[in-house]
Amino acid sequence: MLVAIHILIQLGLLVRVLLRPNRDPASRIAWAVVVLALPVAGILSYLLLGETNVGKRRRQRLQQVVAGLPDVTAAAGMEAAVRPAIPDHRQSLFDVGRSISGYGPLGGNQGTLMDNTNLAIDRMVEDIDAATSHVHILFYIWLPDGNGTKMAEAVMRAAARGVTCRVMVDDLGSRRLIRSDLWARMGQAGAKLGRTLQIGNPLLRVITGRIDLRNHRKITVIDNRITYCGSQNCADPEFLVKAKYAPWVDAVIRFTGPVVRQNQHLFATDWMTESAEDIGHLLTEPLPAPEPGFAAQVIASGPTAYPAAAPEMFTSLMFNARRELIVTTPYFVPVDSLQAALRAAANRGVDTTIIFPARNDDFAVKAASQSYYEDLLRAGVKIYEYLPGLLHAKTMTVDGEITLIGSANMDRRSFDLNYENNILFCDAAMTKAVRDRQVSYLADSRQITQEMVLNWSWRTRLWNNALAVVGPVL
């Protein structure tokens, strides 16, 4: 009897896997393998992790918030920013970005690439210390270490002088901060604190929504004038929770100009989804007088965006490349379309380079990533592995003119499960700064050749390929 019940449950889950909408064939196959190969663990895994579900109530609340917020282009002075100069052959990229999160390209932006993690935190602290109206911060991981304490103390100083400070962190990624005295002290100093995607009781959380859907964004907005975007969490580069992979090497840009308003809108959607406070009025404040600058656009994705949103942006950039494509990503478990786009770029003569960390804190993702090496190398993609630490930067430069930078990795977790934020911009000078940084990584990297991959042992190949089979569930 028990065997029959077990088989019926397996068959029921297989039917659900096949009927579940918005799931690519590779994901269906992977989950079918898991359910059949691991009779008990596979069933539990699917029940806990198989559905991309943030919960009906949360989804409805997010939809209500977005519908009620003012049009992000409604601020006085925005008219001059909504007509940016974009080359005709790049316009389609910004059209894809608009289709994902509704933000159009804005002109008149300026940017500065931060030199390193510590200096980025120092610059954020400097901007917070100069704030006069409000400070908005959202991090996936905020640790109560040296840099985390610096930021918290800057928030406390700002709150003490009357600046409205809203601080939001992911409930899982920043659990060490939430449990620390530093979190309580920020609240006592007057900062408004928020925890996104709260776990609460894990058993009940499974019923109301998938527990490992996380807010992976990194957003800082100060006085509606300054925003930061990149891969960097609020922590020391030594990243003591995973010290053996340190230092974490990140890339983050400080932006000024109209694109700040889009990051403000994105922060507002997250804040108001978790809080009853309406901060929509900040989106209609007049813009400063427009200055010369480049076109930029916020691109936000997540489990409540339309399916395949993030892969569409990545592959569109790859297919748009004419001469050169350089990518850095710490986690690489691609969907088929992204792998094909990388191959196609190299096959049509685009100088295509991708840089991974040599040591990865996720052994399964590392192995799955390596299973794709031979296919890429055969097409002519150049693969490098960064040696000094964990290269955590998520960047893409195209033809020395277009850059995408932000929080999204090139793996299925970022594509399907995490809330992410990126900024796409078109500017030769700013792209050169990012490209120079990418080239600097190459100096500390080893090139992976096809011969090296072919010489891997059969055990290594078996391990890599086995994990690649279940890549869609990683």
Wavefront OBJ file of the C-alpha trace (Angstrom):
o trace
v 0.000 0.000 0.000
v 2.745 2.454 0.964
v 4.638 1.666 -2.233
v 1.528 2.329 -4.298
v 0.939 5.650 -2.531
v 4.566 6.617 -3.114
v 4.321 5.812 -6.817
v 1.103 7.813 -7.124
v 2.790 10.821 -5.470
v 5.743 10.526 -7.856
v 3.428 10.316 -10.861
v 1.429 13.278 -9.609
v 4.576 15.371 -9.231
v 5.795 14.340 -12.690
v 2.496 15.511 -14.157
v 2.876 18.788 -12.251
v 6.440 19.183 -13.580
v 5.211 18.714 -17.132
v 2.179 20.997 -16.763
v 3.827 23.787 -14.763
v 3.704 26.923 -16.988
v 6.739 29.057 -17.882
v 9.287 26.312 -17.357
v 11.897 25.456 -19.975
v 12.400 21.829 -21.074
v 15.789 21.511 -19.338
v 14.199 22.434 -16.029
v 11.393 19.917 -16.546
v 13.906 17.161 -17.319
v 16.073 18.049 -14.316
v 13.166 17.957 -11.892
v 11.864 14.713 -13.391
v 15.299 13.157 -12.820
v 15.384 14.397 -9.220
v 11.870 13.131 -8.436
v 12.528 9.688 -9.956
v 16.142 9.175 -8.876
v 15.668 10.265 -5.260
v 12.383 8.661 -4.215
v 11.948 10.453 -0.883
v 14.429 13.326 -1.031
v 13.335 14.146 -4.577
v 9.686 14.447 -3.600
v 10.530 16.639 -0.606
v 12.890 18.747 -2.722
v 10.195 19.459 -5.272
v 7.587 20.249 -2.638
v 10.019 22.691 -0.957
v 11.906 24.104 -3.947
v 10.207 23.071 -7.159
v 7.749 25.931 -7.546
v 8.681 29.583 -8.121
v 6.077 30.942 -5.746
v 6.481 34.112 -3.661
v 2.969 33.727 -2.266
v -0.324 35.049 -3.567
v -0.591 37.782 -0.943
v 2.901 39.127 -1.642
v 2.352 39.104 -5.388
v -0.913 41.020 -5.020
v 0.675 43.525 -2.649
v 3.549 44.153 -5.089
v 1.106 44.675 -7.953
v -0.882 47.163 -5.867
v 2.257 49.087 -4.923
v 3.495 49.351 -8.508
v 0.069 50.408 -9.756
v -0.195 53.115 -7.100
v 3.243 54.666 -7.506
v 3.611 57.835 -9.619
v 5.003 57.522 -13.125
v 8.769 57.623 -12.731
v 8.957 60.174 -15.577
v 6.493 62.539 -13.905
v 9.038 64.666 -12.030
v 9.576 68.242 -13.142
v 12.608 68.444 -15.397
v 12.367 64.830 -16.557
v 11.332 65.894 -20.048
v 14.917 66.689 -21.051
v 16.115 63.304 -19.799
v 13.664 61.070 -21.629
v 15.158 61.792 -25.055
v 18.679 60.391 -24.732
v 21.048 60.087 -27.678
v 21.379 56.367 -28.429
v 22.869 54.960 -31.672
v 20.216 53.300 -33.808
v 21.892 49.894 -33.632
v 21.812 50.005 -29.801
v 18.245 51.233 -29.347
v 16.808 47.717 -29.385
v 18.803 46.873 -26.255
v 17.037 49.591 -24.292
v 13.719 48.437 -25.757
v 14.371 44.994 -24.262
v 15.234 46.619 -20.945
v 12.000 48.620 -20.974
v 9.987 45.451 -21.664
v 11.428 43.804 -18.552
v 10.765 46.376 -15.850
v 9.085 49.324 -17.550
v 11.925 51.813 -17.209
v 12.966 53.648 -20.368
v 16.447 55.010 -21.107
v 17.248 58.427 -19.640
v 19.961 60.838 -20.743
v 22.121 63.216 -18.750
v 23.755 60.679 -16.403
v 27.266 60.601 -14.990
v 29.157 57.736 -13.367
v 32.319 56.877 -11.437
v 33.650 53.338 -11.128
v 34.789 52.709 -7.561
v 38.405 51.577 -7.197
v 37.770 48.715 -4.769
v 35.392 47.435 -2.103
v 36.783 49.443 0.813
v 36.920 52.695 -1.134
v 33.368 52.116 -2.390
v 32.132 51.836 1.188
v 34.126 54.942 2.137
v 32.500 56.893 -0.703
v 29.029 55.704 0.318
v 29.738 56.775 3.895
v 30.916 60.173 2.646
v 27.692 60.615 0.666
v 25.564 59.507 3.623
v 27.390 61.995 5.864
v 26.501 64.740 3.356
v 22.838 63.702 3.039
v 20.236 66.333 3.888
v 16.914 64.641 3.082
v 16.954 60.849 2.981
v 19.133 57.762 2.755
v 17.750 54.548 1.234
v 19.782 51.334 1.433
v 18.998 47.778 0.343
v 21.516 44.931 0.538
v 21.217 41.184 0.156
v 24.139 40.647 2.531
v 25.083 43.189 5.206
v 27.586 41.841 7.713
v 28.348 43.382 11.122
v 32.064 43.554 10.236
v 34.346 46.547 9.587
v 32.629 47.931 6.484
v 29.195 46.901 7.730
v 29.805 48.816 10.943
v 31.067 51.861 9.023
v 27.855 52.005 7.015
v 25.645 51.454 10.044
v 27.402 54.212 11.976
v 26.965 56.590 9.026
v 23.255 55.763 8.994
v 23.039 56.441 12.727
v 24.796 59.794 12.325
v 22.436 60.769 9.509
v 19.351 59.754 11.497
v 20.600 61.701 14.516
v 20.720 64.926 12.495
v 17.202 64.461 11.157
v 17.820 62.701 7.827
v 15.176 60.062 7.084
v 17.008 56.740 6.812
v 15.306 53.642 5.434
v 17.378 50.469 5.606
v 16.217 47.171 4.136
v 18.031 43.833 4.048
v 17.219 40.331 2.910
v 16.003 38.268 5.843
v 18.255 35.317 4.999
v 21.323 36.935 3.468
v 21.668 39.499 6.289
v 20.587 37.319 9.198
v 23.896 37.933 11.033
v 23.286 41.692 10.998
v 19.637 41.302 12.008
v 20.658 39.252 15.037
v 23.421 41.675 16.004
v 23.473 44.662 18.318
v 24.276 46.853 15.297
v 20.799 46.311 13.806
v 19.107 47.234 17.050
v 21.289 50.323 17.432
v 20.326 51.610 13.988
v 16.678 51.317 14.960
v 17.280 53.024 18.303
v 19.040 55.883 16.478
v 15.891 56.531 14.453
v 16.530 54.616 11.226
v 13.506 52.857 9.748
v 14.378 49.185 9.331
v 12.893 46.615 6.986
v 13.437 42.908 6.360
v 12.443 41.657 2.945
v 11.064 38.176 2.277
v 10.928 37.318 5.964
v 11.230 33.616 6.681
v 9.425 33.449 10.014
v 8.372 29.905 10.815
v 10.071 27.791 8.103
v 7.234 25.244 8.050
v 4.576 27.907 7.545
v 6.818 29.804 5.109
v 6.859 26.756 2.824
v 3.067 26.939 2.638
v 2.898 30.683 1.901
v 5.771 30.798 -0.606
v 9.071 29.244 -1.565
v 11.591 29.841 1.197
v 14.713 30.331 -0.965
v 13.337 33.114 -3.185
v 15.541 36.011 -2.107
v 16.041 39.737 -2.665
v 19.571 39.810 -4.076
v 19.545 43.536 -4.930
v 22.132 46.090 -3.859
v 20.691 49.620 -3.970
v 21.767 52.854 -2.306
v 19.910 56.114 -3.051
v 20.806 59.388 -1.350
v 18.733 62.584 -1.549
v 17.319 61.627 -4.952
v 20.717 62.701 -6.350
v 23.085 59.747 -6.010
v 22.741 55.996 -6.478
v 25.117 53.043 -6.466
v 24.790 49.915 -8.564
v 26.994 46.844 -8.780
v 27.819 43.477 -7.294
v 28.993 44.637 -3.883
v 27.337 43.641 -0.635
v 27.910 45.632 2.552
v 30.873 43.733 3.937
v 34.650 43.598 4.090
v 36.374 42.063 1.054
v 37.740 39.430 3.461
v 34.118 38.239 3.783
v 34.698 36.373 7.022
v 31.665 34.105 6.615
v 33.505 32.493 3.685
v 37.055 33.609 4.392
v 38.840 30.808 2.510
v 37.579 32.234 -0.803
v 38.546 35.830 0.012
v 39.044 38.459 -1.053
v 35.694 39.105 -2.726
v 36.396 41.292 -5.775
v 33.492 43.507 -6.822
v 32.601 46.237 -9.291
v 30.273 49.095 -8.361
v 29.487 52.442 -10.012
v 28.336 55.652 -8.361
v 25.710 57.267 -10.624
v 24.234 60.743 -10.641
v 21.552 62.044 -12.988
v 17.988 61.029 -13.896
v 18.688 57.277 -13.657
v 18.796 57.790 -9.877
v 15.023 58.276 -10.003
v 14.549 54.820 -11.488
v 16.573 53.191 -8.702
v 14.496 55.232 -6.258
v 11.331 53.806 -7.824
v 12.728 50.283 -7.533
v 13.626 50.813 -3.879
v 10.138 52.225 -3.264
v 8.484 49.106 -4.702
v 10.483 46.873 -2.363
v 10.039 49.132 0.666
v 6.309 49.626 0.232
v 5.725 45.918 -0.426
v 7.158 45.217 3.023
v 5.945 48.372 4.786
v 2.742 50.389 5.080
v 4.703 53.619 4.548
v 3.974 55.387 1.252
v 7.098 57.075 -0.141
v 5.735 57.700 -3.627
v 6.018 61.482 -3.198
v 9.790 61.183 -3.551
v 9.324 60.148 -7.187
v 7.761 63.476 -8.178
v 10.335 65.797 -6.634
v 11.806 68.180 -9.240
v 15.031 67.041 -10.862
v 18.181 69.158 -10.696
v 18.978 71.146 -13.823
v 19.995 68.701 -16.574
v 23.695 68.262 -17.310
v 25.507 66.599 -20.221
v 25.717 62.878 -19.729
v 25.058 59.415 -21.086
v 21.961 57.274 -21.561
v 21.218 54.814 -18.765
v 18.388 52.554 -17.712
v 17.583 50.467 -14.626
v 16.713 46.854 -15.395
v 15.041 44.970 -12.556
v 14.110 41.316 -12.636
v 12.772 38.694 -10.285
v 10.337 35.827 -9.812
v 7.421 38.217 -10.314
v 8.795 39.523 -13.634
v 7.884 37.779 -16.853
v 9.652 34.441 -17.452
v 13.076 34.570 -19.149
v 13.370 38.329 -18.556
v 17.000 38.349 -17.402
v 18.266 35.850 -20.019
v 16.633 37.973 -22.743
v 18.668 40.985 -21.636
v 21.942 39.060 -21.517
v 21.424 37.323 -24.863
v 20.297 40.545 -26.570
v 23.572 42.178 -25.568
v 25.546 39.213 -26.841
v 23.779 39.162 -30.198
v 24.241 42.935 -30.488
v 28.036 42.678 -30.197
v 29.925 43.419 -33.412
v 33.597 43.465 -32.409
v 34.140 42.600 -28.754
v 32.283 41.071 -25.822
v 33.762 40.758 -22.324
v 31.854 39.143 -19.450
v 32.632 38.631 -15.777
v 30.383 36.498 -13.594
v 31.023 34.414 -10.485
v 28.213 31.920 -11.102
v 27.524 30.428 -14.522
v 24.741 27.895 -15.052
v 23.263 29.181 -18.306
v 19.969 28.519 -20.003
v 20.375 27.106 -23.509
v 19.741 30.463 -25.184
v 22.544 32.171 -23.272
v 25.061 29.424 -24.039
v 24.050 29.611 -27.707
v 24.407 33.413 -27.746
v 27.965 33.201 -26.394
v 28.875 30.619 -29.016
v 27.234 32.619 -31.769
v 29.185 35.743 -30.821
v 32.507 33.936 -31.089
v 31.470 32.045 -34.235
v 30.673 35.266 -36.102
v 34.088 36.729 -35.277
v 33.352 38.742 -32.135
v 36.324 38.701 -29.741
v 34.492 36.994 -26.867
v 35.992 36.652 -23.386
v 34.448 35.417 -20.158
v 36.144 35.529 -16.750
v 35.162 33.270 -13.848
v 36.666 32.897 -10.367
v 39.152 30.017 -10.130
v 37.791 29.171 -6.667
v 34.052 29.240 -6.156
v 32.153 29.153 -2.869
v 29.475 26.956 -4.476
v 31.062 23.638 -5.492
v 27.978 22.482 -7.414
v 27.781 25.659 -9.498
v 31.531 25.497 -10.115
v 31.287 21.951 -11.456
v 28.211 22.705 -13.544
v 29.952 25.777 -14.985
v 32.967 23.753 -16.067
v 30.736 21.336 -17.944
v 30.064 24.154 -20.441
v 33.732 25.024 -21.038
v 34.454 22.644 -23.909
v 31.417 23.782 -25.881
v 32.401 27.446 -25.485
v 36.076 26.890 -26.257
v 35.241 24.960 -29.429
v 33.331 28.004 -30.686
v 36.283 30.303 -29.961
v 35.215 31.835 -26.642
v 38.216 32.736 -24.481
v 37.821 31.516 -20.899
v 39.851 32.800 -17.968
v 39.779 31.939 -14.275
v 40.690 34.672 -11.796
v 43.203 33.483 -9.195
v 43.682 35.963 -6.289
v 40.170 35.647 -4.810
v 36.521 35.230 -5.649
v 35.785 37.455 -8.620
v 32.269 38.547 -7.710
v 31.861 41.339 -10.298
v 28.896 40.963 -12.655
v 29.756 43.020 -15.733
v 29.355 42.899 -19.490
v 30.905 45.324 -21.985
v 30.002 45.363 -25.666
v 32.199 46.934 -28.365
v 33.680 49.422 -25.892
v 30.382 51.336 -25.929
v 27.692 49.498 -23.948
v 27.885 48.210 -20.359
v 25.594 46.185 -18.124
v 26.487 46.152 -14.431
v 24.567 45.044 -11.385
v 23.648 42.203 -9.070
v 22.525 39.472 -11.494
v 24.635 36.387 -12.046
v 24.432 34.227 -15.148
v 22.814 31.321 -13.394
v 19.314 30.020 -12.996
v 19.015 31.311 -9.444
v 19.444 34.890 -10.649
v 17.288 34.236 -13.699
v 14.350 32.605 -11.914
v 14.532 32.952 -8.133
v 16.226 36.193 -7.069
v 15.130 39.803 -7.237
v 17.992 41.556 -9.061
v 18.913 45.080 -10.189
v 21.198 46.165 -13.009
v 21.932 49.341 -14.941
v 22.479 49.371 -18.699
v 24.277 52.396 -20.138
v 25.711 53.610 -23.427
v 28.898 55.641 -23.113
v 32.393 55.072 -24.506
v 34.275 56.754 -21.647
v 32.393 55.022 -18.839
v 32.489 51.691 -20.658
v 36.253 52.101 -21.082
v 36.611 52.389 -17.310
v 34.681 49.135 -16.819
v 36.539 47.427 -19.675
v 39.906 48.495 -18.221
v 38.850 46.914 -14.936
v 37.892 43.715 -16.744
v 41.282 43.659 -18.502
v 43.010 44.137 -15.150
v 41.359 40.912 -13.980
v 42.928 39.085 -16.931
v 46.413 39.945 -15.644
v 45.657 37.886 -12.527
v 43.911 35.040 -14.342
v 44.891 31.788 -16.019
v 43.579 31.067 -19.473
v 41.692 27.806 -19.858
v 42.474 26.029 -23.123
v 40.656 23.276 -24.942
v 43.650 20.995 -24.368
v 43.400 21.511 -20.608
v 39.709 20.621 -20.626
v 40.246 17.535 -22.791
v 42.882 16.350 -20.312
v 40.481 16.399 -17.374
v 40.025 12.934 -15.877
v 36.887 10.941 -16.564
v 35.961 11.369 -12.910
v 36.058 15.171 -13.253
v 33.992 15.028 -16.436
v 31.474 12.679 -14.840
v 31.137 14.950 -11.794
v 30.790 18.135 -13.857
v 28.309 16.677 -16.308
v 26.240 14.984 -13.614
v 25.804 18.293 -11.798
v 25.056 20.040 -15.081
v 22.120 17.679 -15.582
v 20.551 19.045 -12.408
v 21.817 22.561 -13.175
v 18.262 23.899 -13.632
v 17.527 23.174 -9.964
v 20.747 24.707 -8.571
l 1 2 3 4 5 6 7 8 9 10 11 12 13 14 15 16 17 18 19 20 21 22 23 24 25 26 27 28 29 30 31 32 33 34 35 36 37 38 39 40 41 42 43 44 45 46 47 48 49 50 51 52 53 54 55 56 57 58 59 60 61 62 63 64 65 66 67 68 69 70 71 72 73 74 75 76 77 78 79 80 81 82 83 84 85 86 87 88 89 90 91 92 93 94 95 96 97 98 99 100 101 102 103 104 105 106 107 108 109 110 111 112 113 114 115 116 117 118 119 120 121 122 123 124 125 126 127 128 129 130 131 132 133 134 135 136 137 138 139 140 141 142 143 144 145 146 147 148 149 150 151 152 153 154 155 156 157 158 159 160 161 162 163 164 165 166 167 168 169 170 171 172 173 174 175 176 177 178 179 180 181 182 183 184 185 186 187 188 189 190 191 192 193 194 195 196 197 198 199 200 201 202 203 204 205 206 207 208 209 210 211 212 213 214 215 216 217 218 219 220 221 222 223 224 225 226 227 228 229 230 231 232 233 234 235 236 237 238 239 240 241 242 243 244 245 246 247 248 249 250 251 252 253 254 255 256 257 258 259 260 261 262 263 264 265 266 267 268 269 270 271 272 273 274 275 276 277 278 279 280 281 282 283 284 285 286 287 288 289 290 291 292 293 294 295 296 297 298 299 300 301 302 303 304 305 306 307 308 309 310 311 312 313 314 315 316 317 318 319 320 321 322 323 324 325 326 327 328 329 330 331 332 333 334 335 336 337 338 339 340 341 342 343 344 345 346 347 348 349 350 351 352 353 354 355 356 357 358 359 360 361 362 363 364 365 366 367 368 369 370 371 372 373 374 375 376 377 378 379 380 381 382 383 384 385 386 387 388 389 390 391 392 393 394 395 396 397 398 399 400 401 402 403 404 405 406 407 408 409 410 411 412 413 414 415 416 417 418 419 420 421 422 423 424 425 426 427 428 429 430 431 432 433 434 435 436 437 438 439 440 441 442 443 444 445 446 447 448 449 450 451 452 453 454 455 456 457 458 459 460 461 462 463 464 465 466 467 468 469 470 471 472 473 474
